[in-house]
Amino acid sequence: MGTIGKLQLTAETVSAKIRKVNNLKLTILKTIFEHRALSVSEIASLVNLSLPTLNNILAELVNDGLIEQKEKGESLGGRKPNLYQLCDGVFHILCLEVERFAVRLVVLDNNNIVIHEGRSYSLSLSKDASEVSQLTAVIQQFVDELNVDWNNINGIGILMPGLVNSAQGENQTFFIAPGFNLQAHLEDVFKKKVFLLNDVKAAALSELNFGAARGLKDVLIIQMDWGIGLGILINGEVYMGHEGFSGEVGHMVFVEDGQLCYCGKRGCLETVASGVALVNRAREDINQQMPTLLSERYDVETLLPQDIIEAAHAGDQYAIGLIYNLGKNLGKAISYLIQLFNPELIVMSGKFAAAGTLITLPIQQGIQTYAMNALENSCRLEVSTLGKNGSIKGIVLFSINQYLDMLISNNERSY
């Protein structure tokens, strides 16, 4: 990050004029990064600069190795314009994809190029803040095992389940203690900026910028792993809610006087339509001697949702039935969301996307049974195609935008 460092010089070392120019460069970098690639005229319009001034700054950014001309844009009648985009490797983000029982780490750059391949480690999410030592330990283990150049890491981006307040840097579901702030703690330990985001918000950002929702306005993203969450795109933007807690559909009561959920309520959607619900039901039935490939291929005590999906793809009728019943419950819940939001698209994301039509067909049945025809007919259902780094791309986008905002703000305060 040496070249970027030149754009954040302190008030003691450079004049106010140079700091203002540096801030213009940072603003242009952020504008290009947010749009992935832009022509000179598009940049000039977005940052409100004259073309001569902008061309001079762009030339300096090219010379510094921060941006490059790599593509041709759409022609409006003349020659196709050159498009500027960030060079590979301008920013490196250490990403953590935290789940209920595991965490996956990977390093990506600003163009989503994998710098260090992902590795997964066991981790049990806890409400107790003292257990955050698990998280710090796996970060250090990953850095040591892959010989990560710490000087090249611009920040740590963490996507995780729970009530994540990104602005405050805290998770109000996990790692809780009076006066404890997860973001501040990790920044103190690793001496890097840390950026927290709810896992479903990260998935929504990814689908909006790189996936099925690109170019669309009103989309819902159903993220299904161990739990279930909802990403909401309204008018082409991720809807966060007042404190960033929107989309907690997993804890809407779905079954009156149903099973006890870990949140303390009974009958939450997660008790009948989630990875936890799927695995719990399979364990109960296997212990009752249910004939299934699951008991032959897997240890029932360490059974995972993806194991059940794999067995279903292998033709196991029991596993297919489990996923079918889960899909119908989920379809009923989604029908309520369709009538509330009137989306043009619903995207199935997370590990259950691997189930494909095994889950989308019963979801469609549930939607057709419970949603109003006019609303259901105007909405389509798709499975995410972003793959294993799908949500990771969202946290990279979020982290770099936040990092650039921080640099710009710091420079402005030193004028």
C-alpha positions as CSV (number, residue, x, y, z in Angstrom):
1,M,0.0,0.0,0.0
2,G,3.0,2.2,-0.4
3,T,1.6,4.3,-3.3
4,I,-1.7,4.9,-1.5
5,G,0.4,6.0,1.5
6,K,1.6,9.0,-0.5
7,L,-2.0,10.3,-0.6
8,Q,-2.4,10.4,3.1
9,L,0.6,12.5,4.2
10,T,0.3,14.4,7.4
11,A,-0.2,18.1,7.8
12,E,3.4,18.4,9.1
13,T,5.0,17.1,5.9
14,V,3.0,18.7,3.1
15,S,1.1,21.9,2.3
16,A,-2.6,22.3,2.4
17,K,-2.6,22.6,-1.4
18,I,-0.9,19.2,-1.8
19,R,-3.3,17.6,0.7
20,K,-6.3,19.0,-1.3
21,V,-4.9,17.5,-4.5
22,N,-4.3,14.2,-2.8
23,N,-7.9,14.2,-1.6
24,L,-9.1,14.8,-5.2
25,K,-7.0,11.8,-6.2
26,L,-8.6,9.7,-3.4
27,T,-12.1,10.9,-4.4
28,I,-11.4,10.0,-8.1
29,L,-10.1,6.5,-7.0
30,K,-13.2,5.9,-4.9
31,T,-15.5,7.1,-7.8
32,I,-13.8,4.7,-10.2
33,F,-13.8,1.9,-7.7
34,E,-17.5,2.2,-7.0
35,H,-18.4,2.0,-10.7
36,R,-15.7,-0.5,-11.6
37,A,-14.8,1.4,-14.9
38,L,-15.5,4.9,-16.1
39,S,-14.7,7.1,-19.0
40,V,-13.1,10.6,-18.6
41,S,-16.4,12.4,-19.2
42,E,-18.2,10.2,-16.7
43,I,-15.6,10.8,-14.0
44,A,-15.6,14.6,-14.7
45,S,-19.4,14.6,-14.3
46,L,-19.4,12.6,-11.1
47,V,-16.6,14.6,-9.3
48,N,-17.4,18.0,-10.9
49,L,-14.0,18.7,-12.4
50,S,-13.0,20.4,-15.6
51,L,-11.5,18.0,-18.2
52,P,-8.0,19.7,-18.3
53,T,-7.7,19.4,-14.5
54,L,-9.1,15.8,-14.5
55,N,-6.8,14.7,-17.3
56,N,-3.8,15.9,-15.3
57,I,-4.8,14.1,-12.2
58,L,-5.6,10.9,-14.2
59,A,-2.2,11.0,-15.8
60,E,-0.6,11.2,-12.3
61,L,-2.7,8.3,-11.0
62,V,-1.7,6.2,-14.0
63,N,2.0,7.1,-13.4
64,D,1.6,6.1,-9.8
65,G,0.4,2.7,-10.8
66,L,-3.1,3.2,-9.3
67,I,-5.3,3.2,-12.3
68,E,-5.1,2.0,-15.9
69,Q,-7.0,2.1,-19.2
70,K,-8.1,-1.4,-19.8
71,E,-11.5,-1.4,-21.5
72,K,-13.4,0.4,-24.2
73,G,-16.8,1.8,-23.3
74,E,-20.0,2.0,-25.4
75,S,-19.9,4.4,-28.3
76,L,-22.5,7.1,-28.6
77,G,-21.7,7.6,-32.3
78,G,-17.9,8.2,-32.4
79,R,-15.0,6.3,-31.2
80,K,-15.4,4.1,-28.2
81,P,-14.1,5.9,-25.1
82,N,-11.3,4.6,-23.0
83,L,-12.4,3.4,-19.6
84,Y,-10.3,3.8,-16.5
85,Q,-10.3,1.2,-13.7
86,L,-8.1,0.5,-10.6
87,C,-5.0,-1.5,-11.3
88,D,-4.8,-5.0,-9.7
89,G,-3.4,-5.0,-6.2
90,V,-4.0,-1.4,-5.2
91,F,-5.8,-2.6,-2.1
92,H,-5.6,-5.9,-0.3
93,I,-8.3,-6.9,2.2
94,L,-8.0,-9.9,4.6
95,C,-11.6,-11.2,4.6
96,L,-13.3,-13.4,7.3
97,E,-16.5,-15.2,6.5
98,V,-17.7,-16.1,10.0
99,E,-20.4,-18.8,10.4
100,R,-21.9,-20.5,13.4
101,F,-19.3,-23.2,13.7
102,A,-16.5,-22.2,11.3
103,V,-14.7,-19.2,9.8
104,R,-13.1,-19.0,6.3
105,L,-10.3,-16.6,5.6
106,V,-9.1,-15.3,2.2
107,V,-7.2,-12.3,0.9
108,L,-8.7,-10.5,-2.1
109,D,-7.6,-7.3,-3.9
110,N,-9.7,-4.5,-5.2
111,N,-10.5,-6.4,-8.4
112,N,-11.5,-9.5,-6.5
113,I,-8.3,-11.4,-7.5
114,V,-7.5,-14.0,-4.8
115,I,-4.1,-13.1,-3.3
116,H,-4.1,-15.9,-0.7
117,E,-6.5,-18.9,-1.2
118,G,-9.2,-19.4,1.4
119,R,-8.8,-21.7,4.4
120,S,-11.4,-22.7,6.9
121,Y,-11.0,-23.2,10.6
122,S,-13.3,-24.4,13.4
123,L,-15.0,-21.7,15.4
124,S,-18.0,-21.7,17.7
125,L,-19.7,-18.3,17.7
126,S,-20.4,-17.3,21.3
127,K,-22.3,-14.5,23.0
128,D,-19.4,-14.3,25.4
129,A,-16.9,-11.6,24.4
130,S,-14.1,-13.5,26.1
131,E,-14.4,-16.1,23.3
132,V,-13.2,-13.6,20.8
133,S,-9.8,-15.0,21.4
134,Q,-10.9,-17.8,19.0
135,L,-11.2,-15.3,16.3
136,T,-7.9,-13.5,16.9
137,A,-6.1,-16.9,17.1
138,V,-7.4,-18.1,13.6
139,I,-6.5,-14.8,12.1
140,Q,-2.9,-15.1,13.3
141,Q,-2.8,-18.7,12.3
142,F,-3.9,-17.9,8.8
143,V,-1.3,-15.1,8.5
144,D,1.5,-17.3,9.7
145,E,0.5,-20.4,7.6
146,L,0.3,-18.4,4.3
147,N,3.1,-16.0,5.1
148,V,0.8,-13.0,4.5
149,D,2.7,-9.8,3.9
150,W,1.1,-7.8,6.7
151,N,2.4,-4.5,5.3
152,N,0.3,-5.0,2.1
153,I,-3.0,-5.5,4.1
154,N,-5.1,-2.4,4.0
155,G,-7.8,-3.7,6.3
156,I,-9.7,-6.6,7.8
157,G,-13.2,-7.2,6.5
158,I,-15.5,-9.4,8.6
159,L,-18.9,-10.6,7.5
160,M,-20.8,-12.5,10.1
161,P,-24.4,-13.3,11.2
162,G,-26.2,-11.5,14.0
163,L,-27.3,-7.9,14.7
164,V,-24.3,-6.1,13.2
165,N,-24.1,-2.3,13.6
166,S,-21.4,-1.5,11.0
167,A,-21.3,2.2,12.0
168,Q,-20.6,1.4,15.6
169,G,-18.4,-1.6,14.9
170,E,-20.3,-4.0,17.1
171,N,-22.3,-7.2,16.9
172,Q,-25.2,-7.2,19.4
173,T,-25.7,-11.0,19.0
174,F,-22.2,-12.4,19.4
175,F,-19.1,-11.4,21.5
176,I,-21.1,-9.3,23.9
177,A,-19.9,-7.7,27.1
178,P,-20.4,-4.3,28.8
179,G,-18.1,-1.7,27.2
180,F,-16.8,-4.3,24.7
181,N,-16.5,-3.2,21.0
182,L,-15.5,-6.0,18.6
183,Q,-14.1,-3.6,15.9
184,A,-12.1,-1.6,18.4
185,H,-10.7,-4.7,20.0
186,L,-9.5,-6.3,16.8
187,E,-8.0,-3.0,15.6
188,D,-6.1,-2.8,18.9
189,V,-4.8,-6.4,18.5
190,F,-3.9,-6.3,14.8
191,K,-3.2,-2.5,14.2
192,K,-5.3,-2.5,11.1
193,K,-8.6,-1.0,10.2
194,V,-11.5,-3.5,10.8
195,F,-14.8,-3.3,8.9
196,L,-17.8,-5.3,10.1
197,L,-20.9,-6.2,8.0
198,N,-23.8,-8.5,8.5
199,D,-23.3,-11.6,6.2
200,V,-26.6,-11.1,4.3
201,K,-25.8,-7.4,3.6
202,A,-22.5,-8.6,2.2
203,A,-24.4,-11.1,0.0
204,A,-26.8,-8.3,-1.2
205,L,-23.9,-6.0,-2.1
206,S,-22.3,-8.8,-4.1
207,E,-25.5,-9.7,-6.0
208,L,-26.1,-6.0,-6.7
209,N,-22.6,-5.3,-8.1
210,F,-21.5,-8.6,-9.5
211,G,-24.5,-11.0,-9.6
212,A,-28.1,-11.6,-10.6
213,A,-29.3,-8.2,-9.2
214,R,-26.9,-6.1,-11.3
215,G,-28.8,-3.4,-13.1
216,L,-32.0,-4.2,-11.2
217,K,-33.9,-2.0,-8.6
218,D,-36.0,-4.1,-6.3
219,V,-34.6,-7.5,-5.3
220,L,-34.6,-9.8,-2.3
221,I,-31.7,-12.0,-1.4
222,I,-32.5,-15.1,0.7
223,Q,-29.3,-16.2,2.4
224,M,-29.5,-19.8,3.7
225,D,-26.7,-21.4,5.7
226,W,-27.1,-22.6,9.3
227,G,-29.6,-19.7,9.7
228,I,-31.6,-17.7,7.3
229,G,-31.5,-14.0,6.5
230,L,-32.9,-11.5,4.1
231,G,-31.0,-8.9,2.0
232,I,-33.2,-6.1,0.7
233,L,-32.4,-4.0,-2.4
234,I,-34.7,-1.0,-2.8
235,N,-34.3,1.3,-5.7
236,G,-30.9,-0.2,-6.5
237,E,-29.5,0.2,-3.0
238,V,-29.0,-2.1,0.0
239,Y,-31.5,-1.3,2.6
240,M,-29.8,-1.3,6.0
241,G,-32.5,-0.2,8.4
242,H,-32.1,2.3,11.3
243,E,-29.2,0.5,13.0
244,G,-28.3,-1.9,10.2
245,F,-30.6,-4.7,11.5
246,S,-33.0,-5.1,8.6
247,G,-33.8,-8.5,7.2
248,E,-34.0,-10.6,10.4
249,V,-36.7,-12.9,8.9
250,G,-35.3,-16.0,10.6
251,H,-36.7,-14.8,13.9
252,M,-40.2,-13.9,12.7
253,V,-42.7,-16.3,14.4
254,F,-43.8,-18.8,11.7
255,V,-45.3,-21.6,13.8
256,E,-47.5,-20.7,16.8
257,D,-46.2,-22.4,20.0
258,G,-43.5,-24.1,17.9
259,Q,-40.0,-25.2,18.8
260,L,-37.9,-23.1,21.0
261,C,-35.4,-21.0,19.0
262,Y,-32.0,-20.0,20.4
263,C,-33.2,-16.3,20.4
264,G,-35.7,-17.2,23.2
265,K,-38.9,-17.2,21.1
266,R,-40.9,-20.2,20.0
267,G,-41.8,-21.1,16.4
268,C,-39.3,-18.8,14.6
269,L,-38.8,-19.4,10.8
270,E,-35.3,-20.7,11.6
271,T,-36.8,-23.6,13.5
272,V,-38.4,-25.0,10.4
273,A,-36.5,-23.5,7.5
274,S,-32.7,-23.3,8.1
275,G,-29.6,-25.4,8.1
276,V,-30.0,-26.0,11.8
277,A,-33.6,-27.2,11.4
278,L,-32.5,-29.5,8.5
279,V,-29.7,-31.1,10.5
280,N,-31.7,-31.4,13.7
281,R,-34.5,-33.2,11.9
282,A,-32.1,-35.5,10.1
283,R,-30.3,-36.4,13.4
284,E,-33.6,-37.2,15.1
285,D,-34.8,-39.5,12.2
286,I,-31.4,-41.2,11.9
287,N,-31.4,-42.0,15.6
288,Q,-34.8,-43.5,15.0
289,Q,-33.2,-45.8,12.4
290,M,-34.5,-44.0,9.3
291,P,-33.0,-45.7,6.3
292,T,-30.9,-43.1,4.4
293,L,-27.5,-42.7,2.8
294,L,-26.8,-40.1,5.5
295,S,-26.2,-42.7,8.1
296,E,-23.9,-44.7,5.8
297,R,-21.8,-41.8,4.6
298,Y,-21.6,-39.3,7.4
299,D,-21.2,-39.1,11.2
300,V,-24.6,-38.0,12.5
301,E,-23.0,-35.9,15.3
302,T,-21.0,-33.8,12.8
303,L,-23.6,-33.7,10.0
304,L,-23.7,-30.5,7.9
305,P,-26.4,-29.0,5.7
306,Q,-24.2,-29.6,2.7
307,D,-24.0,-33.3,3.5
308,I,-27.8,-33.5,3.2
309,I,-27.7,-31.6,-0.1
310,E,-25.0,-34.0,-1.4
311,A,-27.1,-37.0,-0.4
312,A,-30.1,-35.6,-2.1
313,H,-28.2,-35.0,-5.3
314,A,-27.1,-38.6,-5.0
315,G,-30.7,-39.7,-5.1
316,D,-31.4,-40.3,-1.4
317,Q,-35.2,-40.1,-1.1
318,Y,-35.1,-39.2,2.5
319,A,-32.7,-36.3,2.0
320,I,-34.8,-35.1,-1.0
321,G,-37.9,-35.1,1.2
322,L,-36.2,-33.1,3.9
323,I,-35.2,-30.4,1.5
324,Y,-38.6,-30.5,-0.1
325,N,-40.4,-29.9,3.2
326,L,-38.0,-27.1,4.1
327,G,-38.5,-25.5,0.7
328,K,-42.3,-25.5,1.0
329,N,-42.0,-23.7,4.4
330,L,-39.6,-21.3,3.0
331,G,-41.8,-20.7,0.0
332,K,-44.7,-19.8,2.3
333,A,-42.5,-17.3,4.2
334,I,-41.2,-15.8,0.9
335,S,-44.8,-15.3,-0.3
336,Y,-45.3,-12.9,2.6
337,L,-42.2,-11.0,1.6
338,I,-43.4,-10.8,-2.0
339,Q,-46.6,-9.2,-0.9
340,L,-44.7,-6.8,1.4
341,F,-41.9,-5.7,-1.0
342,N,-43.2,-6.5,-4.5
343,P,-39.7,-7.5,-5.8
344,E,-38.8,-8.2,-9.4
345,L,-36.3,-10.9,-8.4
346,I,-35.6,-13.2,-5.5
347,V,-32.0,-14.7,-5.3
348,M,-31.3,-17.8,-3.3
349,S,-27.8,-17.4,-1.8
350,G,-25.6,-19.2,0.7
351,K,-24.8,-23.0,0.9
352,F,-28.4,-24.0,0.0
353,A,-27.9,-22.5,-3.4
354,A,-26.1,-25.8,-4.2
355,A,-29.4,-27.6,-3.8
356,G,-30.6,-26.0,-7.1
357,T,-34.0,-27.2,-8.2
358,L,-34.3,-29.6,-5.2
359,I,-35.1,-26.5,-3.2
360,T,-36.3,-23.9,-5.8
361,L,-39.2,-26.1,-7.0
362,P,-40.8,-26.6,-3.6
363,I,-40.2,-22.9,-2.9
364,Q,-42.1,-22.0,-6.1
365,Q,-44.9,-24.3,-5.0
366,G,-45.1,-22.5,-1.7
367,I,-45.1,-19.1,-3.3
368,Q,-47.8,-20.1,-5.8
369,T,-50.0,-21.5,-3.0
370,Y,-49.8,-18.4,-0.7
371,A,-48.9,-15.3,-2.8
372,M,-51.3,-13.2,-4.7
373,N,-51.1,-14.1,-8.4
374,A,-50.5,-10.6,-9.7
375,L,-47.5,-10.2,-7.4
376,E,-46.2,-13.7,-7.8
377,N,-46.3,-13.6,-11.6
378,S,-44.2,-10.4,-11.7
379,C,-41.4,-11.9,-9.7
380,R,-38.9,-14.6,-10.7
381,L,-36.7,-16.8,-8.5
382,E,-33.0,-17.5,-9.3
383,V,-30.1,-19.2,-7.6
384,S,-26.9,-17.2,-7.1
385,T,-24.1,-18.0,-9.4
386,L,-21.3,-16.1,-7.6
387,G,-19.8,-19.2,-6.0
388,K,-17.8,-19.6,-2.8
389,N,-16.4,-16.1,-2.8
390,G,-19.8,-14.5,-3.5
391,S,-20.4,-12.8,-0.1
392,I,-16.6,-12.2,0.2
393,K,-16.8,-9.8,-2.8
394,G,-19.4,-7.8,-0.9
395,I,-17.2,-7.3,2.2
396,V,-14.2,-6.4,-0.1
397,L,-16.4,-3.7,-1.7
398,F,-17.7,-2.4,1.6
399,S,-14.2,-2.4,3.3
400,I,-12.4,-0.5,0.5
401,N,-15.2,2.1,0.3
402,Q,-15.0,2.6,4.0
403,Y,-11.2,2.7,3.9
404,L,-11.2,5.4,1.2
405,D,-13.8,7.4,3.1
406,M,-11.5,7.3,6.1
407,L,-8.5,8.5,4.1
408,I,-10.6,11.3,2.6
409,S,-12.0,12.4,5.9
410,N,-8.5,12.3,7.6
411,N,-7.1,14.5,4.8
412,E,-10.0,17.0,5.0
413,R,-9.5,17.4,8.8
414,S,-5.8,18.4,8.2
415,Y,-6.5,21.3,5.7
